[in-house]
Amino acid sequence: MIGTALLAIGLVLIIEGLVYALAPSLVEQLLEALRALPEGQRRTLGLAAIAFGVALVWLAKALGA
């Protein structure tokens, strides 16, 4: 269980690092766009991301990961 959690965190950090390394100006544009959204929409976006992540984890587990 701990190994799976560490693997997941490591993969997230790799993807985040790639985004910052390959497209730092795009990250700044994304942050500006997020600042322009009302708090309620940002919260909804966060909840949707959580739901999508849970669905991906469930799918991975169902496929035998």
Backbone bond lengths (Angstrom), bond angles and torsions (degrees), N, CA, C in turn:
res aa  C-N    CA-C-N  psi(-1)  N-CA   C-N-CA  omega(-1)  CA-C   N-CA-C  phi
1 M - - - 1.452 - - 1.528 110.92 -
2 I 1.333 116.84 -47.95 1.464 120.25 179.49 1.529 109.91 -65.64
3 G 1.321 116.38 -37.70 1.458 120.19 177.90 1.511 112.30 -61.61
4 T 1.317 116.73 -40.94 1.466 121.06 178.60 1.525 110.67 -65.72
5 A 1.329 116.29 -41.31 1.460 120.07 178.78 1.530 110.73 -64.40
6 L 1.319 117.07 -42.27 1.463 120.11 178.25 1.525 111.10 -64.91
7 L 1.320 117.00 -38.76 1.458 121.15 176.61 1.526 110.55 -61.55
8 A 1.316 116.78 -45.53 1.462 121.18 -179.74 1.528 111.02 -62.50
9 I 1.313 117.23 -45.17 1.466 120.88 179.60 1.526 110.03 -63.72
10 G 1.330 116.48 -41.85 1.453 120.11 178.45 1.517 112.25 -61.49
11 L 1.325 117.43 -42.62 1.460 120.82 178.57 1.531 111.54 -64.58
12 V 1.314 117.08 -40.00 1.464 120.35 177.34 1.527 109.80 -62.15
13 L 1.320 117.69 -44.26 1.458 120.93 -179.81 1.533 111.49 -64.63
14 I 1.316 117.72 -37.29 1.469 120.52 177.17 1.526 110.23 -62.97
15 I 1.327 116.99 -47.07 1.467 120.66 -179.12 1.525 110.59 -65.00
16 E 1.328 116.95 -44.10 1.468 120.38 177.96 1.520 110.56 -60.50
17 G 1.325 116.36 -44.36 1.459 120.34 -179.73 1.518 111.99 -62.97
18 L 1.328 117.01 -39.94 1.464 120.27 177.64 1.524 111.51 -61.98
19 V 1.320 116.45 -41.36 1.467 119.94 179.96 1.518 109.88 -62.70
20 Y 1.329 117.80 -46.87 1.465 120.90 -179.47 1.526 111.51 -67.28
21 A 1.331 118.13 -35.14 1.459 121.41 -178.36 1.531 112.13 -75.61
22 L 1.324 117.22 -37.97 1.460 120.50 -173.89 1.527 114.18 -92.21
23 A 1.322 117.96 -27.22 1.472 119.92 -175.70 1.524 111.74 -145.14
24 P 1.336 117.93 62.41 1.474 118.79 -177.89 1.533 113.31 -63.73
25 S 1.327 117.91 -33.63 1.468 119.14 179.13 1.523 110.98 -69.16
26 L 1.327 116.90 -32.96 1.459 120.55 177.03 1.530 110.53 -65.81
27 V 1.325 116.90 -36.70 1.466 120.72 177.25 1.524 109.76 -63.32
28 E 1.334 117.02 -42.13 1.469 119.81 178.57 1.521 111.09 -62.80
29 Q 1.339 117.60 -41.17 1.463 120.92 178.45 1.524 110.72 -64.36
30 L 1.329 116.25 -39.91 1.463 120.24 178.69 1.522 110.83 -63.94
31 L 1.338 116.78 -42.66 1.467 119.77 179.19 1.525 111.37 -64.09
32 E 1.341 117.18 -38.58 1.461 119.82 176.65 1.536 110.87 -63.82
33 A 1.325 116.45 -40.33 1.463 120.12 178.80 1.527 110.49 -65.29
34 L 1.327 116.96 -38.33 1.465 119.89 178.60 1.522 111.17 -67.54
35 R 1.335 117.11 -37.61 1.466 119.83 177.74 1.522 111.42 -62.80
36 A 1.323 116.83 -30.38 1.464 120.78 -178.53 1.527 112.34 -74.86
37 L 1.333 117.39 -19.43 1.466 120.28 -179.81 1.528 110.93 -77.50
38 P 1.305 117.31 143.72 1.466 119.88 173.65 1.540 110.30 -64.26
39 E 1.308 115.26 156.28 1.469 120.64 -176.54 1.528 111.91 -57.76
40 G 1.302 117.92 -39.27 1.462 121.02 -179.94 1.521 112.64 -61.60
41 Q 1.324 116.37 -40.55 1.468 119.90 178.38 1.528 111.39 -68.84
42 R 1.345 116.58 -37.28 1.470 119.35 176.67 1.521 110.61 -64.61
43 R 1.322 116.51 -38.92 1.460 120.77 178.18 1.535 110.50 -64.40
44 T 1.342 115.94 -44.20 1.461 120.45 177.90 1.524 110.87 -62.06
45 L 1.316 116.66 -41.52 1.460 121.36 177.80 1.533 110.70 -61.93
46 G 1.318 116.87 -41.84 1.458 120.91 177.34 1.521 112.15 -64.01
47 L 1.321 117.02 -42.82 1.465 120.57 178.80 1.532 110.92 -65.37
48 A 1.336 116.30 -38.04 1.470 119.72 177.57 1.527 110.19 -65.10
49 A 1.335 117.26 -39.26 1.462 120.71 177.86 1.525 110.87 -64.12
50 I 1.320 116.86 -40.14 1.464 120.74 177.37 1.525 110.04 -62.68
51 A 1.332 116.79 -46.81 1.466 120.58 -179.62 1.526 111.01 -61.43
52 F 1.335 117.21 -41.91 1.455 120.95 178.55 1.528 110.63 -64.70
53 G 1.328 116.63 -41.35 1.461 120.43 177.45 1.515 112.57 -62.71
54 V 1.318 116.68 -43.07 1.465 120.83 177.89 1.528 110.00 -62.59
55 A 1.331 116.66 -41.27 1.465 120.15 178.65 1.530 110.93 -63.38
56 L 1.332 117.32 -40.30 1.463 120.52 178.19 1.527 111.72 -65.44
57 V 1.323 116.66 -41.49 1.471 120.20 177.88 1.519 109.79 -64.33
58 W 1.319 117.50 -43.70 1.464 121.04 178.82 1.531 110.63 -60.87
59 L 1.337 115.55 -44.27 1.463 119.69 179.30 1.528 111.52 -62.65
60 A 1.325 115.90 -43.42 1.471 119.87 179.25 1.523 110.53 -61.46
61 K 1.315 116.68 -43.28 1.474 120.33 178.70 1.527 110.59 -65.77
62 A 1.330 117.72 -38.27 1.467 121.33 179.75 1.533 110.91 -66.60
63 L 1.326 116.45 -29.09 1.460 121.35 179.68 1.526 112.39 -86.63
64 G 1.326 115.94 -2.00 1.462 119.46 174.25 1.513 115.90 103.68
65 A 1.299 118.67 11.14 1.467 120.55 179.01 1.511 111.40 -75.04
